[in-house]
Amino acid sequence: MPDMPDMTDMPDKPDKPDMPSASLICRVCGYRLGERTESRCPECGSEFDRGDPTSFRVVLAHPAKLGEYDAEVTALSIQQELLDAGILSSLEASTRGVTGVLSRQIYRVFVDAADLEASAIVLSQVSERADRANWRCQGCGEEVPGGFDLCWNCGRVDESATGR
């Protein structure tokens, strides 16, 4: 993953009623992408995809910590679930403990304070899916872990998961 610009030293802009709660910025050069429809940064030419939270950074107007995770894949999955629900989030990684053998990475997911309640609902839905029992695919007979709505073998949707 490329190094991310440090957003803590960016000057704060005063809040305005029409100011969005989050801004997309280029992961490579830090250019504010705004509502651009093209998929390349006009400053450095890096590609980004609004459907992939790993391809851009988010600067939140009023950041609120949603959660802290030991695994980057967990934090990225939660970021994707939030994006699928229309909620922008940012990810911060830091090392905790003594540098070296005893240290570990911690991944924090932030959302705008205005989105905190809706984000908690998304997290509870993700948790409910993860706690679900394994199921047998009606298409190919494969056993699929309960946290998945699609069969990993044939791609069929779990009929009991409809409505989610």
N, C-alpha and C positions, 0 to 999 in steps of 0.2 A: 504494500500500500504506500503511495507516495507521501512524502512529508506534507503536513497540512500547515497552512499559515497560522500563526498565533493571533487569535482574534481579540485577546485581552488588551492589546495595546492600540486597537483601533479607536479613533475618537467617537464618542457617543453622539448620536444625532438627537435633537429634541423630539419628543413624541408629538405627532400631529394626528388629528382624527382620521386622515386618509392614509396614514402610514401603515403598510402591511405589517402583520405580526411576525413575519419572517422574510428574509431575503435569501435568494440562492446566489452563491458565489462559486467561481471556478476553483476547483481543487488545486490547479497548478499555479495560477498567477494571482488569485484573489479578486479578479474582476467581478463586479456585481452584475449578475446575468439578468436580473429583473424578470420581465414577462416574455423574454425572447422565445420565438417559435422555432428558430433554427437550432440545430443540435451541436453547434461549434461555438466556442468562446471567440468573440470578435477580437479580443486582445492577443491571445496566444495560440488560437486554433485548436485547443484541446476539445475533444468530443465529450458531450454529456447527454444523459438521458433522464428526463424528468420522472420516469418510472423506476429508476435505479438509484437509490440513495447513496450508493458508493461512488457515483460518478460526479457528484457535486457536494458542496458544503452548504450548510444552512446557518445563517446568523439570525438568532431569535431576538425580538425586541424586548421580551420579558421572560428570560429563561427560567424554567422550574424543573428541578430534577425529578424524573419519572421513576428511574430505577438504576441499580448498580449491579453489574454482572461480571462473573469471572471469565466467561468465554466470549470472545469477539463474535463468534458465529451466533450466539444467543442475542447479543445486542443488535447485530445486523438484521437478524430475523425479526426482532421487535420493531426496528426501524422500518422494515419493509411492510409489516402489518399495519403500522401507523400510516405510512404513505398510501397504502391501499385503501385506508379509511379516510384519506384526504387530509391527514395531519402531518405537517412537516416537523422533523425532529433533528437534533444534532447529537453527535457522538463524541465523547471525550475519553481518551485513553490516558491512564497514568499508572505509574509503578508504585506499589505499596510495599513497605517493609525495607529491610536492609538490601542495598544493591548487591546483586550476586545470587547466591544459592537460595537465600530466604525471601527474595523479592517475588512479587507476582503482579501481573497486569490486571487492572480493574477498568471496566468499560462502563461509563455512565451515559445514560440516554436522557436528553433534555427535550422538553416541548415548551411552547409558549404557555405562560400561566393561564391564558384564556382557554387553552386546549387541554388542561390537566384532567378535568372531569371526564371528557370524552375519551382521552387516552387511557384512563383507568378502566373504562368500560371495554375498550379494545383489548387491554391486557387480561381482563377477566375472561373474555371470550377465548383468547389464545390458551389460557390456563385450562379452561373447560375442555377444549379440544385435546390438549396434551394429556389430560387425566382420563380420557375416554378409553374404553377397553379395545384391544385388538379386534379386527373384523376380517371376515373372509370375503374375498372378491367374488361377486356373482359371475363375472366374466371368465376368469381363469382359475379360480379356486385358491389363489395365493393368500396367505395370511399377511395382513398389513398392520403395522403399528397404529394404535388408536389416534395418535396425533395427526395422522394424514387423512385427507378426504379423497385422495386419488391413489389408486393401486400403482405401486412402483413398477410392477411387471407389465401391465397392459394399458394403464392410463385411465381405466374406468373409474367413474365417480361412485363413492359409497352412497347408495340410495338412502341410508339412515342419516346421512349428513346433510340432506337437502334442507333448505331453510336457514342455513348458516351463512 
